[in-house]
Amino acid sequence: MRSISTRIEKVYGLMRSMEVDAILTFNPKNIYYLTGFVKPRLSEVSAFLTPLDDDPVLIVPRYEFDRAAEFSWIKDIRYYSPYPIRMDGERVGGIIDVLRKLLEEKNLLDKLIGVEFYDMKVYLFEEMKKELPKTGFKDVSSGFWRIRSTKDMAEIDNIQKAAEIAEKGLRTALEMINPGVSEVEVLSEVESTMMKAGSQGEDVESSIVSGERSAYPYEKASNKKIGENEIVVIVVSAAYNGYHARLSRTLYTGKPKEKHKEIFGIVNRAFQSAVSELKPGSPLGNVDQAARKTVKEGGYEEFFIYPTGHGVGLDIKEPPIISLNNNEPVRAGMVFSIKPAIYIPRFGGIRVENTVVVREEGGKSINKIPLETM
């Protein structure tokens, strides 16, 4: 509860810095972050209004009201009906009806409201502009991401537990991968292991990809059987209490050739170079530059085709992005997926990845399984 109240205080600070009178979020992850209420993926939209000078209000579909009351710390919970219904002889309004009455009650109808353009549904925003013509709206997406980018101890504990679960999944993969076993066979056992260990989440995604297909960074596991003398890229993701962790390793089903060992060594060194630059105050661009310099010196710069990493938390991939043009400073409490890789068409991909927490003294991997698996 203390950690959530601290997060709410950060939102009040965001309102003051962005000069808005309230913040209205429809983002399910931000609603969970601030209220403790988990919106099911298939449920209708929920909303959370935080006025600068009044108590916050949670708005949920009628069928989620009791669950919201049970799991959220918010005292003022309103409900709407996604469908035309009547209760106690009165029509239950839709979300815009409830929102209009709420803004009027809070004296916010003609004020400036912070919203998140980053992921707000266009139809909802257009309806709000139409039905709330006196209300102004301002994008506060970047401010919200900044708040979430620095994790408190409760969040880091959840990420640590997710990392421990992911390692159980990786160990299962390492035991199962052999020529003749299909990618999906391995993946199904990995996911089963992690679910039994407590992994939860609707957007958790892992993959096992072998052979030349391993050169595709976001390829899915298939019915392809893993062959002799093939690269196998393992990506394992888990979630605990809504928080994610991920790690990746690369195997070779046979005796690796010199080129395989050479590239694996470069990628491994690129990872170490990146982590060594994760110091509070250092620009994130320096982290990407360190990894990219290592790959360039090895002669494979053109095959390092995406940023060195990104934030990890309530989303498996969230800002800030570790890219050359990002001058945002590293801050203690940030958590990143560091994942340098070299992807060569018709050869394969070699990738390592750990979840890394930034402490005052620098970055520290929370995964314990060694990078050296080839």
Secondary structure in CASP SS format (residue, H / E / C, confidence):
PFRMAT SS
TARGET T0000
AUTHOR 0000-0000-0000
METHOD secondary structure of the structure
MODEL  1
M C 1.00
R H 1.00
S H 1.00
I H 1.00
S H 1.00
T H 1.00
R H 1.00
I H 1.00
E H 1.00
K H 1.00
V H 1.00
Y H 1.00
G H 1.00
L H 1.00
M H 1.00
R H 1.00
S H 1.00
M H 1.00
E C 1.00
V C 1.00
D C 1.00
A E 1.00
I E 1.00
L E 1.00
T E 1.00
F C 1.00
N C 1.00
P H 1.00
K H 1.00
N H 1.00
I H 1.00
Y H 1.00
Y H 1.00
L H 1.00
T H 1.00
G C 1.00
F C 1.00
V C 1.00
K C 1.00
P C 1.00
R C 1.00
L C 1.00
S C 1.00
E C 1.00
V C 1.00
S C 1.00
A E 1.00
F E 1.00
L E 1.00
T E 1.00
P E 1.00
L C 1.00
D C 1.00
D C 1.00
D C 1.00
P C 1.00
V E 1.00
L E 1.00
I E 1.00
V E 1.00
P E 1.00
R H 1.00
Y H 1.00
E H 1.00
F H 1.00
D H 1.00
R H 1.00
A H 1.00
A H 1.00
E H 1.00
F H 1.00
S C 1.00
W C 1.00
I C 1.00
K C 1.00
D C 1.00
I E 1.00
R E 1.00
Y E 1.00
Y E 1.00
S C 1.00
P C 1.00
Y C 1.00
P C 1.00
I E 1.00
R E 1.00
M E 1.00
D C 1.00
G C 1.00
E E 1.00
R E 1.00
V E 1.00
G C 1.00
G C 1.00
I H 1.00
I H 1.00
D H 1.00
V H 1.00
L H 1.00
R H 1.00
K H 1.00
L H 1.00
L H 1.00
E H 1.00
E H 1.00
K C 1.00
N C 1.00
L C 1.00
L C 1.00
D C 1.00
K C 1.00
L E 1.00
I E 1.00
G E 1.00
V E 1.00
E C 1.00
F C 1.00
Y C 1.00
D C 1.00
M C 1.00
K C 1.00
V H 1.00
Y H 1.00
L H 1.00
F H 1.00
E H 1.00
E H 1.00
M H 1.00
K H 1.00
K H 1.00
E H 1.00
L C 1.00
P C 1.00
K C 1.00
T C 1.00
G E 1.00
F E 1.00
K E 1.00
D E 1.00
V C 1.00
S H 1.00
S H 1.00
G H 1.00
F H 1.00
W H 1.00
R H 1.00
I H 1.00
R H 1.00
S H 1.00
T E 1.00
K C 1.00
D C 1.00
M H 1.00
A H 1.00
E H 1.00
I H 1.00
D H 1.00
N H 1.00
I H 1.00
Q H 1.00
K H 1.00
A H 1.00
A H 1.00
E H 1.00
I H 1.00
A H 1.00
E H 1.00
K H 1.00
G H 1.00
L H 1.00
R H 1.00
T H 1.00
A H 1.00
L H 1.00
E H 1.00
M H 1.00
I C 1.00
N C 1.00
P C 1.00
G C 1.00
V C 1.00
S E 1.00
E H 1.00
V H 1.00
E H 1.00
V H 1.00
L H 1.00
S H 1.00
E H 1.00
V H 1.00
E H 1.00
S H 1.00
T H 1.00
M H 1.00
M H 1.00
K H 1.00
A C 1.00
G C 1.00
S C 1.00
Q C 1.00
G C 1.00
E C 1.00
D C 1.00
V C 1.00
E C 1.00
S C 1.00
S E 1.00
I E 1.00
V E 1.00
S E 1.00
G H 1.00
E H 1.00
R H 1.00
S H 1.00
A H 1.00
Y C 1.00
P C 1.00
Y C 1.00
E C 1.00
K C 1.00
A C 1.00
S C 1.00
N C 1.00
K C 1.00
K E 1.00
I C 1.00
G C 1.00
E C 1.00
N C 1.00
E C 1.00
I E 1.00
V E 1.00
V E 1.00
I E 1.00
V E 1.00
V E 1.00
S E 1.00
A E 1.00
A E 1.00
Y E 1.00
N C 1.00
G C 1.00
Y E 1.00
H E 1.00
A E 1.00
R E 1.00
L E 1.00
S E 1.00
R E 1.00
T E 1.00
L E 1.00
Y E 1.00
T C 1.00
G C 1.00
K C 1.00
P C 1.00
K C 1.00
E H 1.00
K H 1.00
H H 1.00
K H 1.00
E H 1.00
I H 1.00
F H 1.00
G H 1.00
I H 1.00
V H 1.00
N H 1.00
R H 1.00
A H 1.00
F H 1.00
Q H 1.00
S H 1.00
A H 1.00
V H 1.00
S H 1.00
E C 1.00
L C 1.00
K C 1.00
P C 1.00
G C 1.00
S C 1.00
P E 1.00
L H 1.00
G H 1.00
N H 1.00
V H 1.00
D H 1.00
Q H 1.00
A H 1.00
A H 1.00
R H 1.00
K H 1.00
T H 1.00
V H 1.00
K H 1.00
E H 1.00
G C 1.00
G C 1.00
Y C 1.00
E H 1.00
E H 1.00
F H 1.00
F C 1.00
I C 1.00
Y C 1.00
P C 1.00
T C 1.00
G E 1.00
H E 1.00
G E 1.00
V C 1.00
G C 1.00
L C 1.00
D C 1.00
I C 1.00
K C 1.00
E E 1.00
P E 1.00
P E 1.00
I E 1.00
I E 1.00
S C 1.00
L C 1.00
N C 1.00
N C 1.00
N C 1.00
E C 1.00
P E 1.00
V C 1.00
R C 1.00
A C 1.00
G C 1.00
M E 1.00
V E 1.00
F E 1.00
S E 1.00
I E 1.00
K C 1.00
P C 1.00
A E 1.00
I E 1.00
Y E 1.00
I E 1.00
P C 1.00
R C 1.00
F C 1.00
G E 1.00
G E 1.00
I E 1.00
R E 1.00
V C 1.00
E E 1.00
N E 1.00
T E 1.00
V E 1.00
V E 1.00
V E 1.00
R E 1.00
E C 1.00
E C 1.00
G E 1.00
G E 1.00
K E 1.00
S E 1.00
I C 1.00
N C 1.00
K C 1.00
I C 1.00
P C 1.00
L C 1.00
E C 1.00
T C 1.00
M C 1.00
END
